């Protein structure tokens, strides 16, 4: 939460995307994408309505967000579900929707908190394929996971215990 500019640090320093987490949290929020462990989009909106809503929050111009929504729907395989209520999606599709939302504004850094927790093995594999593609396109991925086989997929691994980097 501190690195995402949501929670003020109690001590120490950190920068994300060149912005100080203590002094410039709003700039950080505009520079990153975030996927939480728990689905946090609107269940009573369709897939497309969720993306339109957040596209407006991100400040994407209407002309641009229509094209960008089509791109992220295609990338995540959600095009066929665009008119389905988000609350009716399976866990794996909900995570893909959360990822689509997180990349809508083309952030260079993505924070993913336990992105595959509670989803089936096929959805996990599919989500990781998407993450690899985003990494190949230049996105930096910051992933928290308790699955060691997923941690093995990463270039760098850090262990944190009681707020301390081990």
N, C-alpha and C positions, 0 to 999 in steps of 0.2 A: 504493500500500500504506500510505503514511503517513496519507493522508486517511481510509482505512478503519479505522484503528486497529490495523493488523497489524504495521507496522514503526515503530519509534520514530524520530522526526525527529532528524537530525544537527545541525540548526541551524534558526533561524527559529521562527515560531509559526503556528498555523492552528487554526481551529475548524470543526467540522462539526455541524450541528444544535444549535449553541450549546455544544458540548462541546469542550474543549481536547484536541487529538490526543495531546499528551504526557502529560497527567494523567488523562484520562478515556476511554481507548480502549474500554473495555467498554461504556460508555454509547453510544459512537458505533456500535459493532457492532450494538446493539439497535435503533438508529434508522435504519439504512440497509439497502438491499438491494444485492446485488452479483452481477453476471453476469460470469464470467471468459471470456476468449477461448477457452480450452480447456475442454471439457465436464468438469465436476468432480463430477457427481452419481454415484450408484451404478448402473452398467450392469446389474448382476444383480438389481436391484429393478425392479418395474413403475413406470410413471409415477405411479400413485396411491400406491404404497408409498414412493417417494421423497418425495412431498409430505407424507404422514403422518409419516414419520421427521423431516423438518425442521420440520413443524408442532409436534411435541413438543419439539424443540430450542429453537424460538422461544418455547416456553412457552404456546402457544395451547391453551386448554381443549378437551377432546375434543368437547364439544357444539359449540363454535365452529369447530374445524378441519374437521369434516365438512362444514359449510355453506360455509366459506371455500374448501375444496378444490374443491367443486362450482363455486363462483364463478370461481376462477382457471382451472379446466379449461374452462369455458364461454368465458371471455374469450379464452383463447389458442387455442381450437379443439381442445384435446387430449382432450375428452370421449370421442371414439371410440377413442382410443389409451390410455385409462386402465389397461387390463389388459395392455398390451404392455410387454415389458422395455425399459428405457431404452436399453440397448445395441443394440437392434434398430431404433431410430428413425433417420431420416435426419438429416443435419446441421442442417437448418432446424428440424425438430421437436425436436431436442435443445436448440437455442437457445431455443425457445419453452418447453420444460420448465424450462430454467435460469431464464428470466424468470418463469415461474409460481412457481417456488420463491422467487425474490428478492422477489416482491410478496406472498407468502403472509401475512406479518405486517403488511401495510399500511404500509410505510415511506414517509416523505415524500421521501426522497432515494434515488435509484438510481444506482449506479456501474456502468457497462457498459464493459468492456475489449474493444475490437474485436468488438462483438456480431455483426457480419455477416461476419466473416472466414471464408472457406472454405465459405460456403453459396451456393446457386444464386440467380439474380436474382429469381425469384418469391418465394422464402423471404425474401430481403432486403426486398423491397417489403412483404410481409406483416408482417414484424417491425417495420418502420418505422411502419406503420399502427397497430400495437399501442402503440408508443412515443408516437406522437402522441396517442392516446387517453389514455394514462396522464398525459401532460403536461397535456392539457385538464382532467383530473380533479384537477390540482394537484400532481402529483409533479414534483420537480426532477430532471432527468436530467443526469448528468455522464458524457460519452461520450468515450472515446479512439478515434480512428480515423485511418488513413492514407489513407482514401478522401476526397478533397477534395469530391466531389459529395455525400457524406454530411455533411461538416462544414458545407456550405452550408445544410443543413436546420436548423441550430442558431441560436439567438438570439445567443449570444456564443461567440467562438472565442478560444482562447489557444494560443500556440505555446510549447512547452517544449523546450529543448535543453540537454543535460547538466545537468539538474536546475534550470535557471534559466528563469524565465518571461520570454519575449522580448516 
